[in-house]
């Protein structure tokens, strides 16, 4: 099975999880690049406003061809109770090229954004995972990631 672990990350938390997934599955990895500057206080405020209003953004074209993959894993941070605008844009733009999908989120508090992502993608999700920021600092995240991968493999 060919798998792509794809993610957007502003602070590095989602990147860390996506990289661990990619290493454990020995699969390809690609970062979704938001072309809007999300750095600093102004960038953070802009990110929250765009998330609240469920706006899309401009993203860098993908390097990988999605039709080459049996499964695409999508990871996003949770901003203001929803997915990052770059992930919203990605799903809108590429959902028809994705055969099968697995989803994960990283956040300070669980907001159940997976349901939003699943609905937007129009796909049945093979595996789901929500990781809290506090879990990233413990072995709890490793156990969740292993369970997530186990669901993908089976």
C-alpha positions in Angstrom: 0.0 0.0 0.0 1.4 3.4 -0.9 0.8 6.1 1.7 1.4 9.8 2.0 1.5 11.6 5.3 0.5 15.2 4.6 0.2 18.0 7.1 0.1 21.7 7.9 1.9 23.0 11.0 2.6 26.5 12.3 4.3 25.7 15.6 5.8 22.3 14.9 3.4 20.1 16.9 1.5 18.7 13.9 4.8 18.3 12.0 6.2 16.2 14.8 3.3 13.8 14.7 3.2 13.6 10.9 7.0 12.8 10.8 6.6 10.1 13.5 3.8 8.6 11.5 5.9 8.7 8.3 8.9 7.1 10.0 6.8 4.3 11.6 5.0 3.6 8.3 8.0 4.2 6.1 5.9 6.3 3.9 6.2 9.6 2.0 5.8 12.9 3.8 4.7 16.3 2.5 4.1 19.6 4.2 1.3 21.8 3.0 2.6 25.3 2.7 0.3 28.3 3.4 1.4 31.2 1.2 -0.1 33.6 3.7 2.3 34.7 6.4 1.2 33.2 9.7 4.2 34.2 11.8 4.2 36.5 14.8 1.3 38.2 16.5 -0.2 39.6 13.4 0.0 36.2 11.7 -1.6 34.5 14.7 -4.5 36.9 14.8 -4.9 36.5 11.0 -4.9 32.7 11.4 -7.6 32.8 14.1 -9.8 35.1 12.1 -9.4 33.0 9.0 -10.2 29.9 11.0 -13.3 31.4 12.7 -14.7 32.4 9.4 -13.7 29.1 7.8 -11.8 30.9 5.0 -9.6 29.2 2.5 -6.1 30.4 1.8 -3.6 30.1 -1.0 -1.3 27.1 -0.7 1.8 26.0 -2.5 1.1 23.3 -5.2 1.9 19.8 -4.0 5.1 18.1 -5.0 3.5 14.6 -4.8 0.7 13.3 -7.2 -2.1 12.2 -4.9 -3.4 9.7 -7.4 -0.2 7.7 -6.8 -1.3 6.9 -3.2 -3.8 4.3 -1.9 -4.1 6.3 1.4 -3.5 10.0 2.3 -3.0 10.8 5.9 -4.0 14.5 6.7 -2.9 16.3 9.8 -3.9 19.7 11.1 -3.7 21.9 14.2 -7.0 23.1 15.6 -7.4 26.8 15.5 -10.5 28.4 17.0 -12.4 25.1 17.0 -11.7 24.2 13.4 -9.0 23.0 11.0 -6.3 25.4 9.8 -7.3 27.3 6.6 -4.5 25.6 4.6 -6.0 22.2 5.4 -9.5 23.4 4.5 -8.1 24.7 1.2 -6.3 21.4 0.6 -9.3 19.3 1.2 -11.5 21.5 -1.1 -9.0 21.5 -3.8 -7.8 17.8 -3.8 -10.6 15.7 -2.3 -11.5 14.2 -5.6 -7.9 12.9 -6.1 -7.9 11.1 -2.7 -8.9 7.4 -2.7 -8.8 6.8 1.0 -8.0 9.0 3.9 -6.9 8.9 7.6 -7.1 12.1 9.7 -5.4 13.5 12.8 -5.4 16.7 14.8 -3.2 18.4 17.3 -4.6 20.9 19.8 -4.5 22.2 23.3 -8.1 21.0 23.9 -10.0 18.3 21.9 -12.5 20.0 19.7 -13.6 17.0 17.5 -12.5 18.6 14.3 -12.1 15.2 12.7 -15.9 15.1 12.0 -15.6 18.5 10.1 -12.7 17.1 8.1 -14.4 13.9 7.3 -17.6 15.7 6.1 -15.6 18.1 4.0 -13.6 15.3 2.4 -16.7 13.2 1.6 -14.6 10.1 2.4 -15.0 7.3 4.9 -12.0 7.7 7.2 -9.9 4.6 7.8 -8.2 5.8 11.0 -8.7 8.9 13.3 -6.5 10.4 16.0 -6.7 13.5 18.2 -3.5 14.4 20.1 -3.5 17.0 22.8 -0.4 19.3 23.2 0.0 17.9 26.8 0.2 14.3 25.3 3.0 15.3 22.9 5.3 15.8 25.9 4.7 12.2 27.2 4.7 8.7 25.9 0.9 8.9 25.6 1.3 10.4 22.1 3.5 7.5 21.0 0.9 5.0 22.1 -1.9 6.9 20.3 0.2 7.1 17.1 0.9 3.3 17.2 -2.9 2.6 17.6 -3.6 5.0 14.7 -1.1 3.2 12.5 -2.5 -0.2 13.6 -5.9 0.9 12.4 -4.4 1.9 9.1 -2.6 -1.4 8.6 -5.6 -3.5 9.5 
